[in-house]
């Protein structure tokens, strides 16, 4: 089993592996209609548990996944951010993804966390190409992707069916 290395802490944020102890906070995050407005629907508590289980499998199989993001100073739960393999039009890409709880949105945490994950992908994991798959109406996430050096590349059909904007960067 691979033990994942974590992205380096940022000025304000720290990362840790998701565990079953995170179910209440992850269920609140992924069940929030505002956070999930660009998904088909908010996730149920069981689906939040499945999300945690999926990330634990990713840690074991790949050494990375989505990590819990917390404020360094207080330990307060911010959301999740990390790296996941995603199949897009027959090609597996490494995606940077992020969710921030509504009370903490608009403070730059998604950009800060996503930049740390981008650096981790590039510098620690040796990933040469990183993508963000974003629904066309999700302008805040598109801005985060662009701020971390993933400009719009093309539109594609996602595995789930809807069209997504592929933001990508190579180095």
C-alpha positions in Angstrom: 0.0 0.0 0.0 1.4 3.4 -1.0 1.4 6.0 1.8 0.6 9.3 0.1 2.8 12.2 0.6 0.8 15.3 1.3 1.0 18.7 -0.5 3.2 21.1 1.5 1.2 23.4 3.8 0.5 26.9 2.5 0.6 30.1 4.5 -3.0 29.5 5.7 -3.8 25.9 4.9 -2.8 22.3 5.8 -3.7 19.0 4.1 -4.4 15.6 5.6 -5.8 12.3 4.4 -9.5 11.8 4.6 -10.7 9.3 7.1 -14.1 7.9 8.3 -13.9 10.5 11.1 -14.5 13.1 8.5 -17.9 11.8 7.5 -19.9 14.5 9.3 -17.9 17.4 7.7 -17.7 15.7 4.3 -21.5 14.9 4.3 -22.2 18.6 5.1 -19.9 19.8 2.4 -21.0 17.4 -0.3 -24.6 17.6 0.7 -24.7 21.4 0.5 -26.8 22.6 -2.5 -24.5 25.7 -2.9 -21.3 23.6 -3.0 -22.9 21.0 -5.3 -24.8 23.4 -7.6 -22.7 22.3 -10.6 -23.2 18.6 -9.9 -26.4 16.7 -10.8 -27.5 17.0 -7.1 -26.1 17.2 -3.6 -24.7 13.9 -2.3 -26.4 11.9 0.5 -24.5 10.9 3.7 -23.9 7.4 2.2 -22.5 9.0 -1.0 -20.2 11.1 1.2 -19.0 7.9 2.9 -18.5 6.5 -0.6 -16.5 9.6 -1.5 -14.2 9.0 1.5 -13.8 5.3 0.6 -13.0 6.3 -3.0 -10.3 8.7 -1.8 -8.8 6.1 0.5 -8.6 3.6 -2.4 -6.9 6.4 -4.5 -4.3 6.9 -1.7 -3.6 3.1 -1.7 -3.5 2.7 -5.4 -1.9 6.0 -6.6 -0.5 7.7 -3.6 -2.8 10.7 -4.0 -6.4 11.6 -4.0 -8.5 14.5 -2.6 -7.3 15.6 0.8 -9.0 17.4 3.6 -8.1 21.0 3.7 -8.0 22.8 7.1 -7.0 26.2 8.4 -3.4 25.9 9.8 -4.1 28.3 12.6 -7.3 26.8 14.0 -7.7 23.4 12.3 -11.1 24.5 11.0 -12.4 22.3 8.2 -12.3 24.2 4.9 -13.2 21.5 2.3 -11.3 19.1 0.1 -8.7 19.5 -2.6 -6.4 17.2 -4.4 -5.7 15.0 -7.4 -7.7 12.3 -9.1 -7.4 10.3 -12.2 -10.3 11.1 -14.6 -11.2 9.4 -17.9 -12.1 12.1 -20.4 -12.8 11.1 -24.0 -10.8 7.8 -23.7 -7.8 9.4 -22.0 -7.0 9.2 -18.3 -5.9 12.6 -17.1 -4.9 13.8 -13.6 -7.4 16.4 -12.4 -7.1 18.9 -9.7 -10.4 19.3 -7.9 -11.6 21.4 -5.0 -14.7 22.1 -2.8 -14.8 24.8 -0.1 -17.6 25.1 2.4 -19.9 28.1 1.7 -19.0 30.0 4.9 -15.3 30.2 3.7 -15.8 30.8 -0.1 -14.5 33.9 -1.6 -11.3 34.1 0.5 -8.9 32.5 -2.0 -8.7 29.2 -0.2 -9.6 27.1 -3.3 -6.9 28.9 -5.3 -4.3 28.5 -2.5 -5.1 24.8 -2.0 -5.3 24.0 -5.8 -1.9 25.8 -6.4 -0.3 23.6 -3.6 -1.8 20.5 -5.2 -0.5 21.6 -8.7 3.0 22.0 -7.2 2.7 18.7 -5.5 1.7 17.0 -8.7 4.5 18.6 -10.7 7.4 18.5 -8.1 6.7 15.4 -6.1 4.7 13.1 -8.3 6.3 14.1 -11.7 2.9 14.8 -13.3 3.6 16.6 -16.7 0.0 17.6 -17.5 -2.8 18.6 -15.1 -6.4 19.3 -15.9 -9.5 20.7 -14.3 -12.8 19.5 -15.7 -15.4 22.2 -15.0 -19.0 22.7 -16.0 -19.5 25.7 -18.4 -21.6 27.6 -15.8 -19.1 27.2 -13.0 -17.3 30.5 -13.5 -15.6 30.6 -10.0 -13.9 27.2 -10.6 -12.8 28.3 -14.1 -11.2 31.4 -12.5 -9.4 29.2 -9.9 -8.1 26.9 -12.7 -6.8 29.9 -14.7 -5.2 31.5 -11.6 -3.1 28.3 -11.1 -2.0 28.1 -14.7 -4.6 25.9 -16.3 -6.1 27.9 -19.1 -9.2 26.8 -21.1 -8.1 24.2 -23.7 -11.4 22.7 -25.1 -14.8 21.4 -24.4 -15.3 17.7 -23.9 -18.0 15.2 -23.0 -17.5 13.9 -19.5 -17.8 10.3 -18.5 -21.1 11.2 -16.8 -22.4 12.7 -20.0 -22.5 16.5 -19.7 -20.1 18.8 -21.5 -17.2 20.1 -19.4 -14.6 22.8 -20.0 -11.1 21.2 -20.0 -8.6 23.6 -18.4 -5.1 22.2 -18.8 -1.5 23.0 -18.1 1.7 21.2 -19.2 5.3 21.7 -18.0 
